[in-house]
Amino acid sequence: MAHYAKVVDGIVTKVIVAEPEFFDTFIDDSPGQWIQTSYNTYGGKHYTQQEDGTRVESVDQSKALRKNYAGIGYVYDANKDAFYKPQPYPSWTLDEDTCIWNPPIPYPTDDKFYIWNEETTSWVVSE
C-alpha cells in the first residue's frame, strides 16, 4: 500500500491509502492531481519505526519521497517536488533542503514548554 495526496491548486485536499494499481482504473473527474507521498518521510529523510516505537533514520534513503508526508492543508510545491506545512508565522523561513519552517530564534533547550509570540518574535514560556 502507498499514500497519495489529492492536490488542487497547490494545496492538499485529501490523503488516501491505495495500491498503485488502483489509479489504473480509478476515474476522478474533479480538478487536481494525485501525487504519491511517503508516510515515513520527514525533512527529506526516510525513517523506520522500531519495535519500541522509536523512529530511526532508514539505511535506505531512496524511500524518502517529496521531503515530507502530505497532510490536508499542506502545500505541494511542484518546482521543489515537495510537500510542506503552510507558513505558521510571517517571520519563519522555509529551509529549502528540508522544507520545514524555521523560527528566527531556535526553540529553547531547557525543560520548559514554550509557545511562539509573533509580536515579539520570541519564545515565551507557556504557563
Residue frames as a rotation matrix with the C-alpha (Angstrom) as fourth column:
MET 1
0.580 0.815 0.000 0.00
0.815 -0.580 0.000 0.00
0.000 0.000 -1.000 0.00
ALA 2
-0.640 -0.727 0.249 1.06
0.733 -0.675 -0.087 3.56
0.231 0.127 0.965 -0.64
HIS 3
0.014 0.588 -0.809 -0.19
0.632 -0.632 -0.448 7.01
-0.775 -0.505 -0.381 0.35
TYR 4
-0.487 -0.071 0.870 -1.47
0.811 -0.406 0.421 9.52
0.323 0.911 0.255 -2.21
ALA 5
-0.459 0.292 -0.839 -2.36
0.388 -0.784 -0.484 13.18
-0.799 -0.548 0.247 -1.78
LYS 6
0.262 0.594 0.761 -5.00
0.961 -0.232 -0.150 14.96
0.088 0.770 -0.632 -3.85
VAL 7
-0.550 -0.541 -0.637 -3.55
0.545 -0.810 0.217 18.36
-0.633 -0.228 0.740 -4.78
VAL 8
0.402 0.698 0.593 -5.78
0.909 -0.384 -0.164 21.19
0.114 0.605 -0.788 -6.02
ASP 9
0.733 -0.158 0.662 -4.11
0.060 -0.954 -0.294 24.48
0.678 0.255 -0.690 -6.90
GLY 10
-0.183 -0.973 0.144 -1.02
-0.205 -0.105 -0.973 23.53
0.962 -0.207 -0.180 -4.88
ILE 11
-0.364 0.138 0.921 -2.92
-0.929 -0.121 -0.349 22.58
0.063 -0.983 0.172 -1.70
VAL 12
-0.926 0.031 -0.377 -3.51
0.041 0.999 -0.018 19.05
0.376 -0.032 -0.926 -0.37
THR 13
-0.280 0.913 0.295 -7.25
-0.885 -0.365 0.290 18.43
0.373 -0.180 0.910 -0.02
LYS 14
0.817 0.544 0.190 -7.28
-0.576 0.782 0.237 14.70
-0.020 -0.303 0.953 0.69
VAL 15
-0.422 -0.902 -0.093 -4.88
-0.901 0.428 -0.065 11.83
0.098 0.056 -0.994 1.51
ILE 16
0.737 0.675 0.028 -5.69
-0.676 0.736 0.025 8.18
-0.003 -0.038 0.999 0.83
VAL 17
-0.366 -0.755 0.544 -4.01
-0.597 0.639 0.485 4.79
-0.714 -0.148 -0.685 1.10
ALA 18
0.777 0.614 -0.135 -4.18
-0.479 0.439 -0.760 2.65
-0.408 0.656 0.635 -2.05
GLU 19
0.152 -0.675 0.722 -2.31
0.567 0.658 0.496 0.18
-0.810 0.334 0.482 -4.18
PRO 20
-0.603 -0.447 -0.660 -0.60
-0.236 -0.691 0.683 1.87
-0.762 0.568 0.312 -7.15
GLU 21
-0.914 0.265 0.307 -2.78
0.403 0.506 0.762 -0.21
0.047 0.821 -0.570 -9.49
PHE 22
-0.129 0.906 -0.403 -5.86
0.735 -0.185 -0.652 1.50
-0.665 -0.380 -0.642 -8.05
PHE 23
-0.039 0.052 -0.998 -5.07
-0.260 -0.965 -0.040 4.52
-0.965 0.258 0.051 -10.24
ASP 24
-0.954 -0.267 0.137 -5.05
0.034 0.359 0.933 2.34
-0.298 0.894 -0.334 -13.38
THR 25
-0.543 0.821 0.177 -8.85
0.709 0.335 0.620 2.15
0.450 0.462 -0.764 -13.26
PHE 26
-0.172 0.457 -0.872 -9.82
0.788 -0.467 -0.400 4.95
-0.591 -0.757 -0.280 -10.86
ILE 27
-0.247 0.176 0.953 -11.68
0.730 -0.614 0.302 7.78
0.638 0.770 0.023 -12.58
ASP 28
-0.144 0.126 -0.982 -11.53
0.794 -0.578 -0.190 11.12
-0.591 -0.806 -0.017 -10.81
ASP 29
0.120 0.299 0.947 -13.32
0.885 -0.464 0.035 13.91
0.450 0.834 -0.320 -12.69
SER 30
0.892 0.208 -0.401 -12.66
0.400 -0.777 0.487 16.51
-0.210 -0.595 -0.776 -10.01
PRO 31
0.733 -0.645 0.218 -9.90
-0.315 -0.605 -0.731 19.09
0.603 0.467 -0.646 -10.50
GLY 32
0.444 -0.678 0.586 -6.40
-0.838 -0.082 0.540 18.42
-0.318 -0.731 -0.604 -9.21
GLN 33
0.239 -0.444 -0.863 -3.96
-0.507 0.701 -0.501 15.55
0.828 0.558 -0.057 -9.33
TRP 34
0.994 0.028 0.104 -3.00
-0.100 0.599 0.795 12.60
-0.040 -0.801 0.598 -7.15
ILE 35
0.251 -0.968 -0.013 0.64
-0.580 -0.140 -0.803 12.60
0.775 0.209 -0.596 -6.01
GLN 36
0.514 -0.103 -0.851 2.33
0.484 0.854 0.189 9.87
0.708 -0.509 0.489 -4.02
THR 37
0.303 -0.407 0.862 3.59
-0.753 -0.656 -0.045 10.78
0.584 -0.635 -0.505 -0.55
SER 38
-0.200 -0.478 -0.855 5.64
0.186 0.838 -0.513 8.79
0.962 -0.261 -0.079 1.96
TYR 39
0.790 0.612 -0.039 4.21
0.102 -0.068 0.992 8.31
0.604 -0.788 -0.117 5.43
ASN 40
0.708 -0.570 -0.417 7.71
0.651 0.297 0.699 7.85
-0.274 -0.766 0.581 6.87
THR 41
-0.164 -0.767 0.620 9.39
0.854 -0.425 -0.301 10.86
0.494 0.480 0.725 5.25
TYR 42
0.867 0.330 -0.373 10.17
0.477 -0.763 0.435 13.99
-0.141 -0.555 -0.820 7.24
GLY 43
0.623 -0.623 -0.473 12.60
-0.355 -0.764 0.538 16.76
-0.697 -0.167 -0.697 6.39
GLY 44
0.448 -0.404 -0.797 13.78
-0.866 0.026 -0.500 14.95
0.223 0.914 -0.338 3.29
LYS 45
-0.714 -0.699 0.033 14.74
-0.676 0.677 -0.290 11.80
0.181 -0.230 -0.956 5.20
HIS 46
0.231 0.751 -0.618 13.05
-0.422 0.650 0.632 8.42
0.877 0.114 0.467 5.44
TYR 47
-0.481 -0.309 0.820 12.54
-0.875 0.115 -0.470 6.84
0.051 -0.944 -0.326 8.87
THR 48
-0.217 0.433 -0.875 11.60
-0.005 0.896 0.444 3.39
0.976 0.100 -0.192 10.13
GLN 49
0.333 0.417 0.846 9.77
-0.855 -0.244 0.457 2.63
0.397 -0.876 0.275 13.35
GLN 50
-0.729 -0.648 -0.219 11.44
-0.431 0.684 -0.589 0.29
0.531 -0.335 -0.778 15.82
GLU 51
-0.260 0.626 -0.735 9.61
0.502 0.738 0.451 -2.29
0.825 -0.252 -0.506 17.94
ASP 52
-0.475 0.034 -0.880 9.82
0.859 -0.202 -0.471 0.03
-0.194 -0.979 0.067 20.96
GLY 53
0.569 0.822 -0.011 8.04
0.777 -0.543 -0.319 2.78
-0.268 0.173 -0.948 18.98
THR 54
0.140 -0.585 -0.799 11.09
-0.029 -0.809 0.588 4.98
-0.990 -0.059 -0.130 18.39
ARG 55
0.975 0.144 0.170 11.86
0.173 -0.007 -0.985 6.21
-0.141 0.990 -0.031 14.90
VAL 56
0.075 -0.992 -0.105 15.32
0.149 -0.093 0.984 5.95
-0.986 -0.089 0.141 13.38
GLU 57
0.177 -0.105 -0.979 16.70
-0.860 -0.500 -0.102 7.18
-0.479 0.860 -0.179 10.09
SER 58
0.902 0.229 0.367 16.45
-0.033 0.882 -0.470 4.44
-0.431 0.412 0.803 7.44
VAL 59
-0.162 -0.955 0.247 19.58
0.199 0.214 0.956 2.98
-0.967 0.204 0.156 5.90
ASP 60
-0.494 0.081 0.866 17.81
0.863 0.162 0.478 3.08
-0.101 0.983 -0.150 2.52
GLN 61
-0.444 0.273 -0.853 17.13
0.119 -0.926 -0.358 6.77
-0.888 -0.261 0.379 1.82
SER 62
-0.991 0.127 0.038 15.79
0.030 -0.067 0.997 6.02
0.130 0.990 0.063 -1.67
LYS 63
-0.320 0.927 -0.195 12.38
0.906 0.360 0.224 5.72
0.278 -0.104 -0.955 0.02
ALA 64
-0.447 0.138 -0.884 12.42
0.407 -0.848 -0.339 9.40
-0.796 -0.511 0.323 1.07
LEU 65
-0.393 0.439 0.808 9.73
0.899 0.002 0.437 10.99
0.190 0.898 -0.396 -1.06
ARG 66
0.081 0.488 0.869 8.83
0.479 -0.784 0.395 14.67
0.874 0.385 -0.297 -1.58
LYS 67
-0.516 -0.570 0.640 10.52
-0.192 -0.651 -0.734 15.99
0.835 -0.502 0.226 1.59
ASN 68
-0.836 0.301 0.458 7.56
-0.485 -0.019 -0.874 15.45
-0.255 -0.953 0.162 3.96
TYR 69
-0.693 0.705 0.150 4.44
0.714 0.701 0.006 13.35
-0.101 0.111 -0.989 4.35
ALA 70
-0.747 0.470 0.470 1.48
-0.072 -0.760 0.646 15.29
0.661 0.448 0.602 2.98
GLY 71
-0.663 0.632 -0.401 -1.33
0.618 0.160 -0.770 16.37
-0.422 -0.759 -0.496 5.27
ILE 72
0.234 0.822 0.519 -4.60
0.944 -0.321 0.082 18.07
0.234 0.471 -0.851 4.46
GLY 73
0.962 0.146 -0.230 -3.92
0.191 -0.963 0.188 21.78
-0.194 -0.225 -0.955 4.01
TYR 74
0.086 -0.995 -0.046 -0.24
0.386 -0.009 0.922 21.23
-0.918 -0.097 0.384 3.20
VAL 75
0.493 -0.087 -0.865 1.39
-0.698 -0.633 -0.334 22.96
-0.519 0.769 -0.373 0.26
TYR 76
0.437 -0.467 0.768 2.67
0.644 0.759 0.095 20.99
-0.628 0.453 0.633 -2.71
ASP 77
0.364 -0.452 -0.814 5.44
-0.560 -0.805 0.197 22.89
-0.744 0.385 -0.546 -4.48
ALA 78
0.949 0.081 0.305 5.85
0.174 0.671 -0.721 21.37
-0.263 0.737 0.623 -7.95
ASN 79
0.645 -0.764 0.011 9.15
-0.477 -0.414 -0.775 23.18
0.597 0.494 -0.632 -8.53
LYS 80
-0.227 -0.712 0.665 10.64
-0.974 0.146 -0.176 21.62
0.028 -0.687 -0.726 -5.41
ASP 81
-0.033 0.402 -0.915 8.56
-0.258 0.881 0.397 18.43
0.965 0.250 0.074 -5.82
ALA 82
-0.872 -0.353 -0.339 7.90
0.267 0.238 -0.934 18.75
0.410 -0.905 -0.114 -2.10
PHE 83
0.360 0.931 -0.065 5.09
0.460 -0.117 0.880 18.81
0.811 -0.347 -0.470 0.45
TYR 84
-0.798 -0.546 -0.255 5.29
0.464 -0.287 -0.838 21.16
0.384 -0.787 0.482 3.42
LYS 85
-0.075 0.762 -0.643 3.06
0.945 -0.151 -0.289 22.76
-0.318 -0.629 -0.709 6.03
PRO 86
0.583 0.282 0.762 1.66
0.507 -0.859 -0.070 26.25
0.635 0.427 -0.644 5.42
GLN 87
-0.480 -0.797 0.366 3.85
0.216 -0.511 -0.832 29.01
0.850 -0.320 0.417 6.85
PRO 88
-0.014 0.519 -0.855 2.99
0.954 0.264 0.145 29.17
0.301 -0.813 -0.498 10.57
TYR 89
0.513 0.094 -0.853 4.16
0.489 -0.849 0.201 32.75
-0.706 -0.520 -0.481 11.14
PRO 90
0.992 -0.078 0.104 5.35
0.044 -0.550 -0.834 35.54
0.122 0.831 -0.542 8.81
SER 91
0.504 -0.851 0.145 8.77
-0.848 -0.457 0.267 35.66
-0.161 -0.257 -0.953 10.50
TRP 92
0.266 -0.390 0.882 9.51
-0.116 0.895 0.431 31.96
-0.957 -0.217 0.193 9.92
THR 93
0.029 -0.356 -0.934 11.53
-0.977 -0.207 0.049 30.87
-0.211 0.911 -0.354 6.89
LEU 94
0.936 0.338 0.099 11.38
-0.294 0.904 -0.309 27.69
-0.194 0.261 0.946 4.85
ASP 95
-0.091 -0.955 0.281 14.51
-0.450 0.291 0.844 25.55
-0.888 -0.049 -0.456 4.87
GLU 96
0.249 0.196 -0.948 15.00
-0.965 -0.031 -0.259 24.80
-0.080 0.980 0.182 1.16
ASP 97
-0.657 -0.591 -0.467 16.68
-0.626 0.774 -0.098 21.43
0.420 0.228 -0.879 1.86
THR 98
-0.968 0.250 -0.014 14.18
0.204 0.754 -0.625 20.01
-0.146 -0.608 -0.781 4.35
CYS 99
-0.482 0.819 0.313 11.06
-0.010 -0.362 0.932 22.03
0.876 0.446 0.183 3.51
ILE 100
0.108 0.428 -0.897 10.48
0.965 0.172 0.198 22.61
0.239 -0.887 -0.394 7.21
TRP 101
0.548 0.172 0.819 9.66
0.105 -0.985 0.137 26.07
0.830 0.011 -0.557 8.59
ASN 102
-0.178 -0.699 -0.692 12.21
0.911 0.148 -0.384 27.51
0.371 -0.699 0.611 10.99
PRO 103
0.858 0.427 -0.285 11.70
0.510 -0.771 0.380 30.31
-0.057 -0.472 -0.880 13.52
PRO 104
0.593 -0.659 0.462 14.15
-0.161 -0.659 -0.734 33.20
0.789 0.361 -0.497 13.52
ILE 105
-0.191 -0.593 0.783 15.23
-0.960 -0.055 -0.276 32.10
0.207 -0.804 -0.558 17.04
PRO 106
-0.522 -0.043 -0.852 15.73
-0.136 0.990 0.033 28.38
0.842 0.133 -0.523 17.82
TYR 107
0.635 0.768 -0.087 13.44
-0.139 0.224 0.965 26.69
0.760 -0.600 0.249 20.32
PRO 108
0.125 -0.600 0.790 14.98
-0.967 -0.253 -0.039 26.83
0.223 -0.759 -0.612 23.85
THR 109
-0.089 -0.292 -0.952 16.66
-0.262 0.929 -0.260 23.64
0.961 0.226 -0.159 25.03
ASP 110
-0.812 -0.121 0.571 15.72
-0.583 0.097 -0.807 23.70
0.042 -0.988 -0.149 28.71
ASP 111
-0.896 0.437 -0.078 12.92
0.442 0.894 -0.069 21.54
0.039 -0.097 -0.995 30.11
LYS 112
-0.473 0.750 -0.462 10.22
-0.083 -0.560 -0.824 24.21
-0.877 -0.351 0.327 29.85
PHE 113
-0.142 0.536 0.832 7.38
0.945 0.323 -0.047 24.35
-0.294 0.780 -0.553 27.32
TYR 114
-0.665 -0.187 -0.723 7.31
0.050 -0.977 0.206 27.40
-0.745 0.101 0.659 25.05
ILE 115
0.409 0.717 0.565 4.94
0.784 0.041 -0.620 28.96
-0.468 0.696 -0.545 22.55
TRP 116
-0.565 -0.629 0.534 5.89
0.822 -0.484 0.300 31.32
0.070 0.608 0.791 19.76
ASN 117
0.311 0.583 -0.751 4.99
0.510 -0.769 -0.385 35.01
-0.802 -0.264 -0.536 20.09
GLU 118
0.131 -0.226 0.965 4.99
0.983 -0.098 -0.157 36.58
0.130 0.969 0.209 16.63
GLU 119
0.923 0.279 0.266 4.59
0.250 -0.958 0.137 40.10
0.293 -0.060 -0.954 18.00
THR 120
0.691 -0.713 0.116 7.93
-0.560 -0.427 0.710 39.92
-0.457 -0.556 -0.694 19.81
THR 121
0.607 -0.388 -0.694 9.39
-0.445 0.557 -0.701 37.22
0.659 0.734 0.166 17.53
SER 122
-0.542 -0.751 0.376 10.42
-0.753 0.235 -0.615 35.23
0.374 -0.617 -0.693 20.57
TRP 123
-0.256 0.392 -0.883 9.63
0.314 0.898 0.308 32.07
0.914 -0.199 -0.354 22.51
VAL 124
-0.250 0.291 0.924 7.51
-0.827 -0.561 -0.048 32.62
0.504 -0.775 0.381 25.63
VAL 125
-0.995 -0.098 -0.019 7.18
-0.069 0.816 -0.574 30.16
0.071 -0.570 -0.818 28.49
SER 126
-0.220 0.963 -0.156 3.73
-0.191 0.114 0.975 28.62
0.957 0.244 0.159 28.49
GLU 127
-0.693 0.033 0.720 2.01
-0.716 -0.146 -0.682 28.84
0.083 -0.989 0.124 31.86
